[in-house]
Amino acid sequence: MAGATTIVQLRVSDVRFPTSLEQHGSDAMHTEPDYSVAYVVIETDGGHEGYGLTFTLGKGTEVVVCAVEALSAFVVGRTLQEIVGDFRAFYRLLTSDGQMRWIGPEKGVIQLATAAVLNAVWDLWARVEGKPLWKLLVDMEPRKLVSCIDFRYITDALTEEEALGGCFSSHEEMLRDGYPAYTTSCAWIGYSDQQLKELCTKALSHDWTRFKVKVGADLQDDVRRCRLVRQMIGPDNTLMIDANQRWDVQEAITWVSHLAEFKPLWIEEPTSPDDILGHAVISKALAPLGIGVATGEQCHNRVMFKQLLQASALQFVQIDSCRLGSVNENLAVILMACKFHVPVCPHAGGVGLCELVRHLILFDYISVSASLQNRMCEYVDHLHEHFKSPVVIRNACYVPPKDPGYSTEMREESVRRYQYPQGEVWQTLQATRGHRT
């Protein structure tokens, strides 16, 4: 890395898309989401910029923006070389400040803000190196990579020395075939049966073989919709179901048992994301039915993932590029999942998440797991047009990105038009429909 690159400014914007108008993203707990981001731009004295984001559902994005602004004092004035030279120390600086950590620690709004800031730093680093982030990671010397991870609180599950081991696969398979994906876009809970049929038919014609259905609001409705999807996709394609934290523990077991006839591979987020022992009970009860438990999109940090793995509470780890503390913390979870032999199947149901998480899952395959068994990455067909390096799907697989960076840069026109509340899209909606977010 040639020369020092000093960060001179950090800007953050509240950018929201009115997805609730057409029920995109709707589920049993989040019935009217407006997919949104706190969008960060890091400027440097050398002309390079870094772009980062964290995902929200509309209301509350302004709170995350305030948290990002509070963290900016730890970033501005530092050089990129200083940060990545001891990335673990910088991660701890953001997450363990003696006063700021009181509103966390490493959870909630402050962790979302940390993810946005660190995502921008990783994007900047990859751009300066002229590599897509996944290539930056797989090319990195193992000790350098591991030095980016904060092992505090997880050494009883994974030590730094253990993390240095790994499997290594060729890039060529991924470049040729891509990474397997599944679609959530066919069966949001607010979609009509007719919409569901049309979208399933279209997806099947584009080689999709893995489908997820949102459930949890009404059992009879779930039975009807799961039956419809299973009939549409046939007995050999893969079906998953997702309750988005709707149920109590026993309720989850009973409800999913009624849906077992449709042979779902997993039930996702059956109960509170904080209830590790509850997930373990559900996991044990559903095992005889051949149904696994998947969770993680609202798992606060690496410590909770550690406990879920130690308790055998999940069969599929769902990392999120914007919920955990950016790449640093996701690396820790990917390595723990490998040690516990649990496949990583990332969450990507939100604006920008597909763009980011494809880098992490490519790293997982090439440098850690070397396996595609029971592994797939979520895909939703929304809002990719707002990014300068949008996701490319070929034969229902993620194509590895080639542009330098973390694929986090949004189109300036999109940021301007959808900025809340002053963007023209929101001004028009508020004037014509009284839409609120």
PLY file of the C-alpha trace (Angstrom):
ply
format ascii 1.0
element vertex 437
property float x
property float y
property float z
element edge 436
property int vertex1
property int vertex2
end_header
0.00 0.00 0.00
1.85 3.08 -1.27
1.84 6.30 0.75
-0.34 7.43 3.61
-4.03 8.00 2.91
-5.58 10.30 5.50
-9.32 10.34 6.13
-10.40 13.98 6.07
-14.20 13.72 6.21
-17.03 11.29 6.94
-20.52 12.00 5.61
-23.69 10.04 6.34
-27.11 10.16 4.67
-30.55 8.76 5.50
-31.69 7.03 2.29
-35.07 5.30 2.18
-36.99 3.43 -0.52
-40.82 3.20 -0.24
-40.98 -0.58 -0.65
-44.01 -0.80 1.64
-46.20 0.59 -1.14
-46.01 -2.76 -2.97
-45.44 -5.00 0.07
-41.88 -5.86 -0.98
-40.04 -7.22 2.04
-43.19 -7.85 4.09
-43.20 -10.60 6.69
-45.08 -11.66 9.80
-43.38 -9.09 12.05
-42.47 -6.32 9.62
-45.62 -5.78 7.60
-44.81 -2.44 5.96
-41.01 -2.09 5.63
-39.42 0.76 3.72
-36.01 -0.65 2.85
-33.45 1.96 3.91
-29.79 2.58 4.63
-27.61 4.84 6.68
-25.14 5.56 3.88
-21.57 6.55 4.74
-18.97 8.21 2.51
-15.37 8.49 3.71
-13.24 11.08 1.92
-9.43 11.08 1.91
-6.70 13.53 1.00
-5.52 11.25 -1.79
-8.70 11.26 -3.85
-9.87 7.80 -2.82
-13.25 7.40 -1.20
-14.80 4.58 0.79
-18.51 3.79 0.88
-20.41 1.93 3.59
-23.93 1.30 4.72
-26.11 -0.43 7.24
-29.63 -1.65 6.56
-32.84 -0.50 8.27
-36.58 -0.62 7.61
-37.42 3.09 7.52
-38.27 4.67 10.85
-35.22 4.81 13.06
-32.71 5.33 10.28
-32.23 8.85 11.60
-31.14 7.35 14.94
-28.48 5.25 13.20
-27.32 8.37 11.34
-26.80 10.13 14.69
-24.78 7.16 15.96
-22.58 7.21 12.85
-21.95 10.90 13.38
-20.94 10.19 16.97
-18.43 7.57 15.77
-16.96 9.81 13.08
-14.60 11.44 15.60
-12.76 8.12 15.90
-12.21 7.97 12.13
-11.50 11.43 10.76
-7.82 12.37 10.92
-6.55 8.78 10.89
-4.71 7.23 7.99
-5.94 4.08 6.30
-2.52 2.55 6.93
-2.81 3.28 10.66
-6.24 1.63 10.78
-5.48 -1.55 8.83
-2.03 -1.83 10.37
-3.77 -2.79 13.61
-7.37 -3.37 12.57
-8.21 -5.26 15.74
-7.25 -2.22 17.81
-9.33 0.06 15.59
-12.32 -2.27 15.88
-12.00 -2.13 19.66
-11.67 1.64 19.53
-15.10 1.87 17.89
-16.77 -0.81 19.99
-15.14 -0.38 23.39
-14.80 3.34 24.03
-15.23 3.83 27.78
-18.31 6.02 27.35
-19.82 4.99 24.00
-19.91 1.27 24.81
-22.55 1.97 27.47
-25.17 2.29 24.73
-24.16 -1.14 23.38
-21.92 -2.83 23.93
-21.67 -4.31 20.45
-25.39 -4.45 19.90
-28.32 -2.40 18.68
-28.06 0.98 17.01
-24.42 1.58 17.93
-23.40 -1.73 16.33
-25.36 -0.92 13.18
-23.49 2.38 13.03
-20.19 0.59 13.62
-20.97 -1.72 10.71
-21.67 1.22 8.40
-18.40 2.95 9.30
-16.27 -0.20 9.09
-17.90 -1.27 5.83
-16.72 2.07 4.39
-13.19 1.46 5.71
-13.05 -2.02 4.16
-14.35 -0.62 0.88
-11.66 2.07 0.97
-8.94 -0.50 1.68
-10.04 -2.75 -1.19
-10.22 0.22 -3.58
-6.74 1.40 -2.63
-5.46 -2.16 -3.26
-7.36 -2.31 -6.56
-9.22 -5.51 -5.64
-12.79 -6.57 -4.97
-13.13 -7.19 -1.25
-13.42 -10.98 -1.58
-10.09 -11.02 -3.45
-8.49 -8.76 -0.84
-9.52 -11.31 1.80
-8.49 -14.49 -0.01
-5.12 -12.99 -1.00
-4.37 -11.80 2.53
-1.66 -13.58 4.52
-3.47 -15.68 7.16
-1.92 -13.99 10.18
-2.79 -10.58 8.76
-6.36 -11.70 8.16
-6.76 -13.12 11.65
-5.29 -9.95 13.15
-8.39 -8.09 11.92
-10.60 -10.12 14.28
-11.38 -9.30 17.90
-11.21 -12.65 19.70
-12.28 -11.21 23.04
-15.16 -13.27 24.51
-14.88 -16.14 21.98
-11.58 -17.88 22.81
-13.50 -20.63 24.61
-14.91 -21.53 21.20
-12.17 -20.45 18.79
-8.59 -19.39 19.48
-6.44 -17.28 17.24
-4.21 -20.25 16.47
-7.20 -22.40 15.53
-8.39 -19.65 13.19
-5.14 -19.85 11.25
-6.05 -23.29 9.91
-8.39 -23.61 6.95
-9.28 -25.23 3.67
-8.36 -23.59 0.42
-10.16 -24.03 -2.90
-9.49 -22.69 -6.35
-11.01 -19.39 -7.44
-11.76 -20.94 -10.80
-14.87 -22.85 -9.76
-16.47 -19.70 -8.37
-15.47 -17.61 -11.37
-16.91 -20.25 -13.69
-20.05 -21.36 -11.87
-20.74 -18.73 -9.20
-22.06 -19.27 -5.69
-25.50 -20.96 -5.29
-28.37 -18.66 -4.33
-31.95 -19.01 -3.17
-34.78 -16.57 -3.78
-37.04 -14.90 -1.24
-38.64 -12.59 -3.81
-41.52 -14.91 -4.77
-43.32 -15.22 -1.43
-43.31 -12.12 0.73
-46.19 -12.40 3.17
-48.09 -9.46 1.67
-48.15 -10.92 -1.84
-51.38 -12.36 -3.25
-51.62 -15.98 -4.36
-51.73 -14.82 -7.97
-48.56 -12.80 -7.50
-46.92 -15.78 -5.83
-47.83 -18.08 -8.74
-46.57 -15.64 -11.34
-43.28 -15.03 -9.54
-42.65 -18.74 -8.94
-43.32 -19.49 -12.61
-40.89 -16.77 -13.67
-38.24 -17.91 -11.19
-38.47 -21.53 -12.35
-37.99 -20.37 -15.94
-34.77 -18.68 -14.82
-33.34 -21.87 -13.26
-34.17 -21.14 -9.61
-34.41 -24.33 -7.55
-34.41 -22.95 -3.97
-37.34 -20.93 -2.63
-38.18 -19.32 0.70
-41.69 -18.59 1.95
-42.56 -16.09 4.66
-44.82 -17.59 7.35
-46.07 -16.92 10.86
-49.10 -14.64 10.69
-51.87 -17.22 10.21
-51.45 -21.00 10.24
-54.14 -21.83 7.69
-52.79 -19.13 5.40
-49.31 -20.61 5.78
-50.57 -24.11 4.97
-52.28 -22.81 1.82
-49.29 -20.77 0.64
-46.72 -23.50 1.38
-48.87 -26.05 -0.43
-49.17 -23.71 -3.39
-45.42 -23.09 -3.56
-44.57 -26.77 -3.14
-46.98 -27.62 -5.98
-45.42 -24.92 -8.13
-41.78 -25.88 -7.56
-42.25 -29.66 -7.40
-41.02 -32.25 -4.90
-37.33 -32.10 -5.81
-36.65 -28.38 -5.42
-35.76 -26.88 -2.05
-38.24 -25.03 0.16
-37.43 -22.97 3.28
-39.78 -21.11 5.61
-39.15 -17.94 7.62
-41.19 -16.70 10.61
-39.14 -13.57 11.37
-39.22 -14.10 15.16
-43.01 -14.38 15.38
-43.51 -17.28 17.85
-42.88 -18.40 21.39
-40.83 -21.59 21.68
-43.59 -24.18 22.01
-45.75 -22.31 19.52
-42.89 -22.52 17.00
-42.60 -26.28 17.44
-46.34 -26.82 17.04
-46.71 -24.45 14.08
-43.77 -25.85 12.13
-44.95 -29.39 12.78
-48.12 -28.49 10.88
-45.98 -27.38 7.94
-43.68 -30.42 7.97
-45.64 -32.11 5.17
-44.17 -29.55 2.75
-40.64 -30.69 3.66
-38.95 -27.39 4.43
-35.18 -27.55 4.75
-35.26 -25.03 7.58
-37.39 -22.79 9.71
-35.74 -19.39 9.92
-35.95 -17.14 12.99
-38.69 -19.15 14.74
-38.52 -17.10 17.96
-36.74 -14.16 19.60
-33.25 -13.74 18.11
-31.90 -13.36 21.66
-33.29 -16.70 22.92
-30.37 -19.07 22.45
-31.78 -21.81 24.69
-35.18 -21.46 23.03
-33.58 -22.04 19.64
-31.86 -25.12 21.06
-35.20 -26.54 22.25
-36.81 -25.89 18.86
-33.83 -27.40 17.05
-33.98 -30.59 19.10
-37.76 -30.92 18.69
-37.74 -30.46 14.92
-34.75 -32.71 14.20
-36.91 -35.89 13.90
-38.95 -34.09 11.22
-35.82 -33.36 9.21
-36.23 -29.61 9.64
-33.25 -27.49 10.64
-33.16 -24.11 12.37
-31.60 -21.10 10.67
-30.99 -17.76 12.36
-28.59 -14.84 12.59
-29.87 -11.84 10.66
-30.65 -10.07 13.95
-27.96 -11.75 16.02
-26.14 -8.88 17.71
-22.56 -10.07 17.71
-20.03 -12.91 17.59
-20.73 -13.82 21.25
-24.34 -14.75 20.50
-23.27 -16.79 17.50
-20.73 -18.54 19.73
-23.48 -19.52 22.15
-25.86 -20.64 19.39
-23.13 -22.90 18.02
-22.10 -24.23 21.42
-25.74 -25.02 22.27
-26.38 -26.81 18.93
-29.22 -24.32 18.56
-28.98 -23.87 14.80
-28.13 -25.91 11.73
-27.60 -22.94 9.41
-25.64 -19.79 10.30
-27.09 -16.64 8.74
-24.49 -13.91 8.90
-25.47 -10.36 7.96
-23.03 -7.87 6.45
-24.61 -4.92 8.26
-25.89 -6.32 11.59
-22.55 -7.62 12.88
-19.50 -5.38 13.20
-18.67 -5.41 9.48
-16.17 -7.77 7.87
-14.13 -8.05 11.06
-16.87 -9.70 13.08
-18.25 -11.70 10.17
-14.82 -13.28 9.75
-15.00 -14.46 13.36
-18.42 -16.04 12.84
-17.45 -17.71 9.55
-14.42 -19.29 11.24
-16.44 -20.44 14.27
-19.09 -21.96 12.01
-16.37 -23.90 10.20
-15.03 -25.30 13.47
-18.54 -26.39 14.52
-19.27 -27.84 11.07
-22.33 -25.64 10.53
-22.89 -24.23 7.02
-23.03 -20.47 6.49
-26.07 -19.31 4.49
-26.05 -15.50 4.64
-29.02 -13.24 5.08
-29.38 -10.77 2.20
-33.02 -9.63 2.32
-32.52 -5.88 2.23
-31.17 -3.02 0.17
-27.47 -3.48 -0.53
-27.13 -6.71 1.43
-26.81 -8.91 -1.66
-24.11 -6.61 -2.98
-22.05 -6.89 0.21
-22.57 -10.43 1.43
-21.51 -12.07 -1.85
-17.94 -11.03 -0.99
-18.13 -12.78 2.39
-19.57 -16.01 1.06
-16.94 -16.21 -1.67
-14.26 -15.86 1.00
-15.95 -18.58 3.06
-15.86 -21.04 0.18
-12.40 -20.22 -1.19
-10.48 -19.78 2.07
-12.44 -21.52 4.84
-15.07 -24.17 4.15
-14.25 -25.38 0.60
-17.77 -26.83 0.58
-21.12 -26.12 -1.04
-23.00 -28.84 0.83
-26.22 -27.37 2.27
-24.87 -23.90 1.48
-26.60 -21.09 -0.38
-26.88 -17.32 -0.17
-30.15 -15.42 -0.08
-31.14 -13.25 -3.04
-33.92 -10.67 -3.32
-34.69 -8.99 -6.62
-35.10 -5.44 -5.34
-33.19 -2.12 -5.59
-29.97 -3.35 -7.19
-30.24 -0.63 -9.82
-29.24 1.94 -7.19
-25.69 0.54 -6.88
-22.72 1.16 -9.14
-21.59 -2.48 -8.90
-24.90 -4.34 -8.68
-25.28 -8.04 -8.11
-25.15 -10.28 -11.16
-27.04 -13.59 -11.01
-26.36 -16.30 -13.60
-28.12 -19.67 -13.49
-29.40 -18.86 -9.97
-25.85 -18.27 -8.73
-23.96 -15.17 -7.61
-21.29 -14.14 -10.12
-18.10 -12.96 -8.33
-17.75 -9.17 -8.63
-14.65 -7.77 -10.35
-14.79 -4.06 -9.47
-12.46 -2.89 -6.69
-14.13 -2.36 -3.31
-16.98 -3.81 -1.29
-19.72 -3.02 -3.88
-21.13 -0.45 -1.45
-21.12 2.65 -3.64
-24.59 3.92 -4.49
-25.50 6.03 -7.50
-25.44 9.71 -6.62
-28.77 10.28 -8.32
-30.39 7.56 -6.19
-29.01 9.04 -2.97
-30.27 12.48 -3.96
-33.76 11.35 -4.99
-34.39 8.98 -2.06
-32.74 10.92 0.76
-35.21 11.28 3.61
-37.15 13.49 4.02
-35.90 16.07 1.50
-35.45 13.83 -1.56
-37.88 14.41 -4.38
-39.37 10.91 -4.12
-40.35 11.50 -0.49
-41.50 15.05 -1.10
-43.82 13.78 -3.84
-45.13 10.90 -1.72
-45.81 13.10 1.27
-47.61 15.62 -0.90
-49.76 13.15 -2.84
-50.39 10.26 -0.47
-49.47 11.38 3.00
-47.08 8.40 3.13
-45.14 8.30 6.37
-42.10 6.33 7.36
0 1
1 2
2 3
3 4
4 5
5 6
6 7
7 8
8 9
9 10
10 11
11 12
12 13
13 14
14 15
15 16
16 17
17 18
18 19
19 20
20 21
21 22
22 23
23 24
24 25
25 26
26 27
27 28
28 29
29 30
30 31
31 32
32 33
33 34
34 35
35 36
36 37
37 38
38 39
39 40
40 41
41 42
42 43
43 44
44 45
45 46
46 47
47 48
48 49
49 50
50 51
51 52
52 53
53 54
54 55
55 56
56 57
57 58
58 59
59 60
60 61
61 62
62 63
63 64
64 65
65 66
66 67
67 68
68 69
69 70
70 71
71 72
72 73
73 74
74 75
75 76
76 77
77 78
78 79
79 80
80 81
81 82
82 83
83 84
84 85
85 86
86 87
87 88
88 89
89 90
90 91
91 92
92 93
93 94
94 95
95 96
96 97
97 98
98 99
99 100
100 101
101 102
102 103
103 104
104 105
105 106
106 107
107 108
108 109
109 110
110 111
111 112
112 113
113 114
114 115
115 116
116 117
117 118
118 119
119 120
120 121
121 122
122 123
123 124
124 125
125 126
126 127
127 128
128 129
129 130
130 131
131 132
132 133
133 134
134 135
135 136
136 137
137 138
138 139
139 140
140 141
141 142
142 143
143 144
144 145
145 146
146 147
147 148
148 149
149 150
150 151
151 152
152 153
153 154
154 155
155 156
156 157
157 158
158 159
159 160
160 161
161 162
162 163
163 164
164 165
165 166
166 167
167 168
168 169
169 170
170 171
171 172
172 173
173 174
174 175
175 176
176 177
177 178
178 179
179 180
180 181
181 182
182 183
183 184
184 185
185 186
186 187
187 188
188 189
189 190
190 191
191 192
192 193
193 194
194 195
195 196
196 197
197 198
198 199
199 200
200 201
201 202
202 203
203 204
204 205
205 206
206 207
207 208
208 209
209 210
210 211
211 212
212 213
213 214
214 215
215 216
216 217
217 218
218 219
219 220
220 221
221 222
222 223
223 224
224 225
225 226
226 227
227 228
228 229
229 230
230 231
231 232
232 233
233 234
234 235
235 236
236 237
237 238
238 239
239 240
240 241
241 242
242 243
243 244
244 245
245 246
246 247
247 248
248 249
249 250
250 251
251 252
252 253
253 254
254 255
255 256
256 257
257 258
258 259
259 260
260 261
261 262
262 263
263 264
264 265
265 266
266 267
267 268
268 269
269 270
270 271
271 272
272 273
273 274
274 275
275 276
276 277
277 278
278 279
279 280
280 281
281 282
282 283
283 284
284 285
285 286
286 287
287 288
288 289
289 290
290 291
291 292
292 293
293 294
294 295
295 296
296 297
297 298
298 299
299 300
300 301
301 302
302 303
303 304
304 305
305 306
306 307
307 308
308 309
309 310
310 311
311 312
312 313
313 314
314 315
315 316
316 317
317 318
318 319
319 320
320 321
321 322
322 323
323 324
324 325
325 326
326 327
327 328
328 329
329 330
330 331
331 332
332 333
333 334
334 335
335 336
336 337
337 338
338 339
339 340
340 341
341 342
342 343
343 344
344 345
345 346
346 347
347 348
348 349
349 350
350 351
351 352
352 353
353 354
354 355
355 356
356 357
357 358
358 359
359 360
360 361
361 362
362 363
363 364
364 365
365 366
366 367
367 368
368 369
369 370
370 371
371 372
372 373
373 374
374 375
375 376
376 377
377 378
378 379
379 380
380 381
381 382
382 383
383 384
384 385
385 386
386 387
387 388
388 389
389 390
390 391
391 392
392 393
393 394
394 395
395 396
396 397
397 398
398 399
399 400
400 401
401 402
402 403
403 404
404 405
405 406
406 407
407 408
408 409
409 410
410 411
411 412
412 413
413 414
414 415
415 416
416 417
417 418
418 419
419 420
420 421
421 422
422 423
423 424
424 425
425 426
426 427
427 428
428 429
429 430
430 431
431 432
432 433
433 434
434 435
435 436
